[in-house]
């Protein structure tokens, strides 16, 4: 099935999802009689003394997971590009014009998500104790990509394609667990320790589960390089890396391609070209984890201070680790130009109020998310759409709710979203890319 939705982590697969085409945040299995309870969780009015406090912690983690997807789509360069390309496709479909070109361009974004499930090779062997290697592969449908190879006793057990699904789901999982850790910190000492131990055990179980790689493959990579980090430190560091990867502007992306270290092969050349067009952001996430580790390790005299920087201010450590390789970032100037261009394009299209949603989210949320992970904030600090209960279309009101209302989005734009979904799901999975045989020579990166 085509991935137009992002689901919460297993154990709650059926409880919630985020609909990328419409921005709708959805909860399953709940109806209008649950509205008051869910809003109490949203507004953090269920205290530790409440008999269902731990249930509220789980609900709030679910809400944060889905909210992270919404924030990634509305406050990052990756999300804005995705939305502009979707809007251009939606506009052609609304006007009844041919849309093959717009659909093919949009698939450049969606294929980077779908590649995970399409090319995953997994056994039932636990990831714990596996050795990791990575290599470049080329698929006739999805093109060149990095494959993470898990081996045990010199036998390949799993091959996991590096994908944007791992970035966005890893990011949502990180913020989900951050929210849980901070919420259970309100408990007294003994129940807090018990709950924290349960959270850590559950996280490790998911980390080693081969069925969970779309959520944990990049978190696993970070964990094996920084084993001494507390779980909270690890998750906050990953959130910073994910945000960096999602929000770097396309001009800086083009320059980063010169530093990723691909061997001068045809596949590496095509992947680097993708990055120079602002694609393959998962490579940035993957390489940043490896480069930060190398940066910390390569100078024994500064190892302790660099490690402390990464723990305390991970975004600063990320930038310094790339600058140490020769990268010079353009900063906010290029990012602001791209954002304004996206908003201008979205305002010119009338099929869906994308520009209203993104503008509000950028105004209220973007500066906060530059400072700290979404999971560290209360919901009252974040401007979100209301959640919809799919059982009866009841809206659960967010503490800081944006307009238009989620119910209005559903009622007024259901038809066009359904048409886009249908055309997208019936389309070919193929992503267009430069054929390997057409490359003359190689780029020495």
C-alpha positions as CSV (number, residue, x, y, z in Angstrom):
1,X,0.0,0.0,0.0
2,X,1.3,3.4,-0.8
3,X,2.6,5.3,2.2
4,X,0.5,8.5,2.5
5,X,0.1,8.0,6.2
6,X,2.5,7.8,9.1
7,X,1.6,5.5,11.9
8,X,2.4,5.5,15.6
9,X,4.9,2.9,16.9
10,X,3.8,-0.8,17.2
11,X,1.7,-1.6,20.2
12,X,-0.3,1.4,19.0
13,X,-0.3,0.7,15.2
14,X,-4.1,1.0,15.1
15,X,-4.4,4.0,17.5
16,X,-3.3,6.9,15.4
17,X,-1.9,8.2,12.1
18,X,-1.0,11.4,10.3
19,X,-2.4,12.0,6.8
20,X,0.3,13.7,4.8
21,X,-2.0,14.8,2.0
22,X,-4.4,16.7,4.2
23,X,-2.3,17.5,7.4
24,X,-5.0,15.7,9.4
25,X,-4.0,14.2,12.8
26,X,-6.2,11.2,13.4
27,X,-7.0,8.9,16.3
28,X,-8.7,5.6,15.9
29,X,-10.7,3.6,18.4
30,X,-12.1,6.6,20.1
31,X,-15.5,8.3,19.9
32,X,-17.2,11.4,21.2
33,X,-17.5,9.9,24.8
34,X,-13.7,9.9,25.0
35,X,-13.3,13.6,23.9
36,X,-13.1,15.0,27.5
37,X,-10.6,12.4,28.6
38,X,-8.4,13.0,25.5
39,X,-8.5,16.7,25.9
40,X,-7.6,16.4,29.6
41,X,-4.5,14.4,28.4
42,X,-3.8,17.1,25.7
43,X,-4.0,19.9,28.3
44,X,-1.9,18.0,30.9
45,X,-4.6,18.2,33.5
46,X,-4.2,14.5,34.6
47,X,-1.9,14.6,37.6
48,X,0.3,11.8,39.1
49,X,-2.3,11.3,41.8
50,X,-4.9,10.3,39.2
51,X,-5.5,6.5,39.0
52,X,-5.2,6.7,35.2
53,X,-2.1,8.9,35.1
54,X,0.0,6.2,33.3
55,X,-2.7,5.8,30.8
56,X,-2.6,9.5,30.2
57,X,1.2,9.3,29.7
58,X,0.7,6.8,26.9
59,X,-2.0,8.9,25.2
60,X,0.3,12.0,25.4
61,X,3.1,10.0,23.8
62,X,0.8,9.0,21.0
63,X,-0.3,12.6,20.5
64,X,3.4,13.7,20.4
65,X,4.3,11.0,17.9
66,X,1.7,12.2,15.4
67,X,2.3,15.9,16.2
68,X,6.0,15.4,15.3
69,X,4.9,14.3,11.8
70,X,2.7,17.4,11.5
71,X,5.6,19.7,12.7
72,X,8.1,18.0,10.3
73,X,5.8,18.6,7.4
74,X,4.9,22.2,8.3
75,X,8.2,23.6,9.6
76,X,11.0,22.0,7.6
77,X,12.5,22.5,4.1
78,X,11.7,18.9,3.4
79,X,8.1,19.3,4.4
80,X,7.6,22.5,2.4
81,X,9.0,20.9,-0.8
82,X,6.8,17.9,-0.2
83,X,3.8,20.1,0.3
84,X,4.5,22.3,-2.8
85,X,4.8,19.3,-5.0
86,X,1.7,17.8,-3.6
87,X,-0.2,21.1,-4.1
88,X,0.9,21.4,-7.7
89,X,-0.4,17.8,-8.3
90,X,-3.6,18.6,-6.5
91,X,-4.2,21.7,-8.5
92,X,-3.9,19.8,-11.8
93,X,-6.3,17.1,-10.6
94,X,-8.8,19.7,-9.4
95,X,-8.8,21.5,-12.7
96,X,-9.0,18.2,-14.7
97,X,-5.7,18.7,-16.5
98,X,-3.1,16.0,-17.2
99,X,-1.0,15.5,-14.2
100,X,1.7,13.0,-15.2
101,X,4.5,15.4,-14.9
102,X,3.5,16.7,-11.5
103,X,2.9,13.1,-10.2
104,X,6.3,12.0,-11.4
105,X,8.0,15.0,-9.6
106,X,6.0,14.3,-6.4
107,X,7.1,10.7,-6.5
108,X,10.7,11.9,-6.0
109,X,9.6,12.7,-2.4
110,X,7.2,9.8,-1.8
111,X,9.6,7.1,-3.2
112,X,12.2,8.0,-0.6
113,X,9.6,7.0,2.0
114,X,8.3,3.9,0.2
115,X,11.7,2.5,-0.5
116,X,12.0,1.1,3.0
117,X,9.1,-1.3,2.8
118,X,9.7,-2.1,-0.8
119,X,13.3,-3.2,-0.5
120,X,13.6,-4.4,3.1
121,X,15.1,-7.8,3.5
122,X,14.5,-9.0,7.0
123,X,14.7,-12.3,8.9
124,X,13.5,-13.0,12.4
125,X,17.0,-12.7,13.9
126,X,17.3,-10.1,16.6
127,X,19.4,-7.1,15.7
128,X,21.2,-7.3,19.0
129,X,24.8,-8.4,18.5
130,X,24.7,-8.0,14.7
131,X,27.6,-6.3,12.9
132,X,26.7,-3.3,10.8
133,X,28.1,-2.4,7.4
134,X,26.7,-0.2,4.6
135,X,27.0,-0.2,0.9
136,X,25.6,1.5,-2.2
137,X,23.0,-0.4,-4.2
138,X,20.9,0.5,-7.2
139,X,17.3,-0.7,-7.8
140,X,15.6,-0.3,-11.1
141,X,12.5,1.2,-9.5
142,X,14.0,3.3,-6.6
143,X,17.5,4.0,-8.0
144,X,20.7,4.2,-6.0
145,X,20.5,4.1,-2.3
146,X,22.5,3.2,0.8
147,X,21.7,-0.2,2.3
148,X,22.5,-1.0,5.9
149,X,23.6,-4.7,6.2
150,X,23.2,-6.5,9.5
151,X,25.3,-9.7,9.8
152,X,25.7,-12.3,12.5
153,X,28.4,-15.0,12.5
154,X,29.5,-13.8,9.0
155,X,26.0,-14.4,7.6
156,X,23.8,-11.6,6.4
157,X,20.5,-11.5,8.4
158,X,18.9,-8.2,7.3
159,X,19.3,-5.6,4.6
160,X,17.6,-2.3,5.4
161,X,17.5,0.4,2.8
162,X,18.2,3.9,4.1
163,X,15.0,5.8,3.7
164,X,13.2,9.0,4.7
165,X,10.7,6.7,6.5
166,X,13.4,5.9,9.0
167,X,14.1,9.6,9.4
168,X,10.6,10.8,10.0
169,X,9.5,7.7,12.0
170,X,12.7,7.7,14.0
171,X,12.1,11.4,14.8
172,X,8.5,10.8,15.8
173,X,9.6,7.9,18.0
174,X,12.3,10.0,19.7
175,X,9.8,12.7,20.6
176,X,7.2,10.2,21.7
177,X,9.6,8.6,24.2
178,X,11.0,12.0,25.3
179,X,7.4,13.0,26.2
180,X,7.0,9.8,28.2
181,X,10.2,10.3,30.1
182,X,9.4,13.9,31.0
183,X,5.8,13.0,32.0
184,X,6.8,10.2,34.3
185,X,9.3,12.5,36.0
186,X,6.3,13.9,37.8
187,X,6.0,10.7,39.8
188,X,7.5,10.0,43.2
189,X,10.9,8.4,43.3
190,X,10.1,4.7,43.4
191,X,7.2,4.6,40.9
192,X,9.3,7.0,38.7
193,X,12.2,4.5,38.7
194,X,9.9,1.6,37.9
195,X,8.3,3.4,35.0
196,X,11.6,4.6,33.7
197,X,12.9,1.1,33.8
198,X,9.9,-0.1,31.8
199,X,10.4,2.7,29.2
200,X,14.0,1.7,28.7
201,X,13.2,-2.0,28.4
202,X,10.5,-1.3,25.9
203,X,12.8,1.0,23.9
204,X,15.6,-1.7,23.8
205,X,13.1,-4.3,22.8
206,X,12.0,-2.2,19.9
207,X,15.6,-1.3,19.0
208,X,16.5,-4.9,18.5
209,X,13.2,-6.0,16.8
210,X,13.8,-6.6,13.0
211,X,10.1,-5.7,12.4
212,X,10.8,-2.2,13.8
213,X,13.6,-1.0,11.5
214,X,11.4,1.7,9.9
215,X,11.2,3.3,13.4
216,X,14.6,2.4,14.9
217,X,17.3,1.7,12.2
218,X,18.8,5.2,12.6
219,X,18.3,5.3,16.4
220,X,20.1,2.0,16.5
221,X,23.0,3.4,14.6
222,X,23.2,6.3,17.0
223,X,22.9,4.0,20.0
224,X,25.8,1.7,19.0
225,X,28.1,4.8,18.6
226,X,27.1,6.5,21.8
227,X,26.4,3.6,24.3
228,X,27.1,5.8,27.4
229,X,24.3,8.3,26.6
230,X,21.2,8.1,28.8
231,X,18.1,7.4,26.9
232,X,17.0,11.0,27.1
233,X,20.3,12.2,25.9
234,X,20.2,9.8,23.0
235,X,16.7,10.8,21.9
236,X,17.4,14.5,22.1
237,X,20.6,14.1,20.1
238,X,18.7,12.1,17.5
239,X,15.9,14.7,17.3
240,X,18.5,17.4,16.6
241,X,20.1,15.3,13.8
242,X,16.7,14.6,12.3
243,X,15.7,18.2,12.3
244,X,19.0,19.2,10.8
245,X,18.5,16.7,8.0
246,X,14.9,17.7,7.3
247,X,15.4,21.5,7.5
248,X,18.7,22.2,5.8
249,X,18.1,24.3,2.7
250,X,18.7,23.0,-0.8
251,X,21.8,25.2,-1.4
252,X,23.5,23.8,1.7
253,X,22.3,20.3,0.7
254,X,24.1,20.7,-2.6
255,X,27.3,21.7,-0.9
256,X,27.1,18.9,1.7
257,X,27.1,16.4,-1.2
258,X,30.8,17.3,-1.7
259,X,31.6,16.0,1.8
260,X,29.6,12.8,2.2
261,X,32.5,10.6,1.1
262,X,30.9,8.4,-1.6
263,X,33.4,6.3,-3.6
264,X,33.8,7.4,-7.2
265,X,31.2,4.9,-8.5
266,X,28.3,5.4,-10.8
267,X,25.8,4.8,-8.0
268,X,27.6,7.2,-5.7
269,X,27.6,9.8,-8.4
270,X,23.8,9.5,-9.0
271,X,23.1,9.7,-5.3
272,X,25.3,12.8,-4.9
273,X,23.5,14.4,-7.8
274,X,20.2,13.7,-6.0
275,X,21.5,15.5,-3.0
276,X,22.5,18.5,-5.1
277,X,18.9,18.7,-6.1
278,X,17.8,18.7,-2.4
279,X,16.8,15.0,-2.4
280,X,18.2,12.0,-0.4
281,X,18.1,13.8,3.0
282,X,18.3,10.4,4.7
283,X,21.9,10.3,3.7
284,X,22.5,13.5,5.7
285,X,21.0,12.0,8.8
286,X,23.0,8.8,8.3
287,X,26.3,10.5,7.6
288,X,25.8,13.1,10.4
289,X,25.7,10.3,13.0
290,X,28.9,8.8,11.6
291,X,30.7,12.2,11.2
292,X,29.9,13.4,14.8
293,X,31.3,10.2,16.2
294,X,34.5,10.6,14.1
295,X,34.7,14.3,15.0
296,X,34.5,13.5,18.8
297,X,37.0,10.7,18.5
298,X,39.6,12.3,16.2
299,X,41.1,14.7,18.9
300,X,41.7,13.1,22.3
301,X,42.4,16.5,23.9
302,X,38.9,17.8,22.9
303,X,37.0,14.5,23.1
304,X,35.4,15.3,26.5
305,X,34.4,18.8,25.6
306,X,33.0,17.8,22.2
307,X,31.1,14.9,23.8
308,X,29.7,17.4,26.4
309,X,28.7,19.7,23.6
310,X,26.9,17.0,21.7
311,X,25.0,16.0,24.9
312,X,24.1,19.5,25.9
313,X,23.7,21.4,22.7
314,X,23.5,18.7,19.9
315,X,22.6,21.2,17.2
316,X,25.9,23.1,17.8
317,X,27.9,19.9,17.7
318,X,26.2,18.9,14.4
319,X,27.2,22.1,12.7
320,X,30.8,22.0,14.1
321,X,31.3,18.4,13.0
322,X,30.4,19.3,9.4
323,X,32.4,22.5,9.5
324,X,35.4,20.5,10.6
325,X,35.2,18.7,7.2
326,X,35.2,22.0,5.3
327,X,31.5,22.8,5.0
328,X,30.5,26.5,5.2
329,X,26.8,26.9,5.8
330,X,24.8,29.7,4.2
331,X,22.5,30.0,7.3
332,X,19.1,31.5,7.6
333,X,19.4,33.7,4.5
334,X,19.0,30.8,1.9
335,X,16.4,29.1,4.1
336,X,14.2,32.2,4.3
337,X,14.3,32.7,0.5
338,X,13.2,29.1,-0.1
339,X,10.4,29.4,2.5
340,X,9.0,32.6,1.0
341,X,9.1,31.0,-2.5
342,X,7.2,28.0,-1.1
343,X,4.5,30.2,0.5
344,X,4.2,32.3,-2.7
345,X,3.6,29.1,-4.8
346,X,1.1,27.7,-2.3
347,X,-0.8,31.0,-2.1
348,X,-1.3,30.9,-5.9
349,X,-3.0,27.4,-5.7
350,X,-6.5,27.1,-4.5
351,X,-7.1,23.4,-4.1
352,X,-6.1,23.3,-0.5
353,X,-5.2,25.8,2.3
354,X,-1.7,24.6,2.6
355,X,-0.2,28.1,2.9
356,X,-2.4,29.0,5.9
357,X,-1.4,25.9,7.8
358,X,2.3,26.2,7.1
359,X,2.4,29.9,7.8
360,X,0.8,29.5,11.2
361,X,3.1,26.6,12.1
362,X,6.2,28.4,11.0
363,X,5.2,31.5,13.0
364,X,4.4,29.7,16.2
365,X,6.6,26.6,16.2
366,X,9.8,27.0,14.1
367,X,11.9,29.0,16.5
368,X,11.0,26.7,19.4
369,X,12.0,23.6,17.4
370,X,15.4,25.2,16.6
371,X,16.0,25.4,20.4
372,X,14.8,22.0,21.6
373,X,13.1,18.8,20.5
374,X,9.3,18.9,20.1
375,X,8.9,16.3,22.8
376,X,10.4,18.6,25.4
377,X,7.5,21.1,24.9
378,X,4.1,21.0,26.4
379,X,1.3,20.8,23.8
380,X,0.2,24.3,25.0
381,X,3.5,25.6,23.6
382,X,2.9,24.2,20.1
383,X,0.4,25.4,17.5
384,X,-1.4,22.3,16.0
385,X,-4.5,21.3,14.2
386,X,-7.1,19.6,16.3
387,X,-7.0,15.8,16.3
388,X,-9.9,14.0,14.6
389,X,-11.5,10.8,15.9
390,X,-12.0,8.6,12.9
391,X,-14.9,6.6,14.4
392,X,-17.3,9.6,14.4
393,X,-15.3,12.6,13.1
394,X,-15.3,14.3,16.5
395,X,-12.6,16.9,17.0
396,X,-10.3,16.8,20.0
397,X,-9.3,20.4,20.6
398,X,-5.6,21.2,20.8
399,X,-4.5,23.6,23.6
400,X,-3.2,26.1,21.0
401,X,-5.4,25.3,18.0
402,X,-4.8,26.7,14.5
403,X,-7.3,27.5,11.7
404,X,-8.9,26.3,9.6
405,X,-10.5,23.8,11.9
406,X,-9.7,20.2,11.2
407,X,-13.4,19.5,10.7
408,X,-13.6,22.2,8.0
409,X,-10.6,20.7,6.2
410,X,-12.2,17.3,6.2
411,X,-15.7,18.6,5.1
412,X,-14.6,21.2,2.6
413,X,-11.7,19.3,0.9
414,X,-12.6,15.6,1.3
415,X,-13.3,15.2,-2.4
416,X,-10.0,16.6,-3.8
417,X,-7.9,14.7,-1.2
418,X,-9.7,11.5,-2.1
419,X,-9.0,12.1,-5.8
420,X,-5.3,12.7,-5.2
421,X,-5.1,9.6,-3.0
422,X,-6.8,7.5,-5.7
423,X,-4.6,8.7,-8.5
424,X,-1.5,8.4,-6.4
425,X,-2.2,4.9,-5.2
426,X,-2.9,3.7,-8.8
427,X,0.3,5.2,-10.1
428,X,3.6,3.4,-10.7
429,X,6.1,3.1,-7.9
430,X,8.9,4.2,-10.2
431,X,11.1,7.1,-9.3
432,X,12.9,8.8,-12.2
433,X,16.6,9.1,-11.9
434,X,19.6,9.4,-14.2
435,X,20.3,6.0,-15.7
436,X,23.7,4.7,-14.5
437,X,24.8,3.9,-18.0
438,X,24.3,7.5,-19.0
439,X,26.9,8.8,-16.6
440,X,30.2,9.7,-18.3
441,X,33.0,9.3,-15.8
442,X,32.5,9.9,-12.1
443,X,32.4,12.7,-9.7
444,X,35.3,12.5,-7.2
445,X,33.6,13.3,-3.9
